Amino acid sequence: MRSFDKKKELPFELAPYKIRVTAVGPALIITPGTIHIQANPELADKYKSVIPLNKLGVPEDLIGTAVFLASEASGFITGQTIYVDGGLTAS
């Protein structure tokens, strides 16, 4: 029996049209809106302390995953979220 959660239904509804449903789930990424975190060593250390890789993400950290999901290399993936979070969701 399929879920009634719309997010989980989309892969089933769109598959006949060869549309895959995927998402990228990033942790904190340093952008113009979050640069103040990186600029404050105490605050940056607080955020990094809960990330197993002990670093703050940068936009470039998302590129490989986005390119992979947009390519045929991920052609058998749908209905998934790929977390790019330095291991945050593993803890």
C-alpha positions as CSV (number, residue, x, y, z in Angstrom):
1,M,0.0,0.0,0.0
2,R,1.4,3.4,-1.0
3,S,1.7,6.3,1.4
4,F,-0.8,9.2,1.3
5,D,2.1,11.6,1.9
6,K,2.2,13.7,-1.3
7,K,6.0,13.8,-1.3
8,K,6.0,10.0,-1.4
9,E,3.3,9.9,-4.1
10,L,5.0,12.1,-6.6
11,P,7.6,9.4,-7.7
12,F,4.7,7.1,-8.5
13,E,2.6,9.7,-10.3
14,L,5.5,11.1,-12.4
15,A,7.4,7.9,-13.3
16,P,5.2,7.2,-16.3
17,Y,6.4,10.5,-17.7
18,K,10.1,9.7,-17.1
19,I,10.2,12.4,-14.4
20,R,12.3,11.5,-11.3
21,V,11.6,13.1,-8.0
22,T,14.7,13.8,-5.9
23,A,15.9,16.4,-3.5
24,V,19.2,17.6,-2.0
25,G,19.1,18.1,1.8
26,P,22.0,20.4,2.8
27,A,23.1,21.2,6.3
28,L,24.1,24.8,7.0
29,I,25.6,26.3,3.9
30,I,27.6,29.6,4.1
31,T,25.9,32.1,1.8
32,P,25.5,35.9,2.0
33,G,22.6,35.3,4.5
34,T,24.7,33.1,6.8
35,I,28.1,34.6,6.4
36,H,27.8,36.1,9.9
37,I,28.1,32.6,11.3
38,Q,31.5,32.0,9.7
39,A,32.6,35.5,10.7
40,N,32.0,34.7,14.4
41,P,34.5,32.0,15.5
42,E,32.5,31.1,18.6
43,L,29.2,30.7,16.6
44,A,31.0,28.8,13.8
45,D,32.6,26.4,16.3
46,K,29.1,25.8,17.8
47,Y,27.7,24.8,14.4
48,K,30.7,22.8,13.4
49,S,30.7,20.8,16.7
50,V,27.5,19.0,15.7
51,I,28.7,18.1,12.2
52,P,30.9,15.0,12.1
53,L,33.2,16.5,9.4
54,N,33.6,19.5,11.7
55,K,33.2,22.1,8.9
56,L,30.6,24.5,7.6
57,G,29.3,23.8,4.2
58,V,29.9,26.1,1.2
59,P,27.8,26.2,-2.0
60,E,30.5,24.2,-3.9
61,D,29.8,21.3,-1.6
62,L,26.4,20.9,-3.3
63,I,27.6,20.9,-6.9
64,G,28.7,17.3,-7.3
65,T,25.4,16.0,-5.9
66,A,23.3,18.3,-8.1
67,V,25.3,17.3,-11.2
68,F,24.9,13.6,-10.3
69,L,21.1,13.9,-9.8
70,A,20.8,15.8,-13.1
71,S,22.7,13.2,-15.0
72,E,21.8,9.7,-16.3
73,A,24.2,8.3,-13.7
74,S,21.3,8.7,-11.2
75,G,18.7,7.4,-13.7
76,F,17.4,4.7,-11.3
77,I,17.0,7.0,-8.4
78,T,13.6,8.6,-7.5
79,G,11.7,9.4,-4.4
80,Q,14.9,10.1,-2.4
81,T,16.6,13.0,-0.6
82,I,20.4,13.0,-0.8
83,Y,21.8,14.7,2.3
84,V,24.9,16.8,1.8
85,D,25.4,17.6,5.5
86,G,28.9,16.6,6.6
87,G,27.4,13.6,8.4
88,L,24.8,15.6,10.5
89,T,22.0,13.2,9.8
90,A,24.1,10.2,10.5
91,S,24.5,11.2,14.2
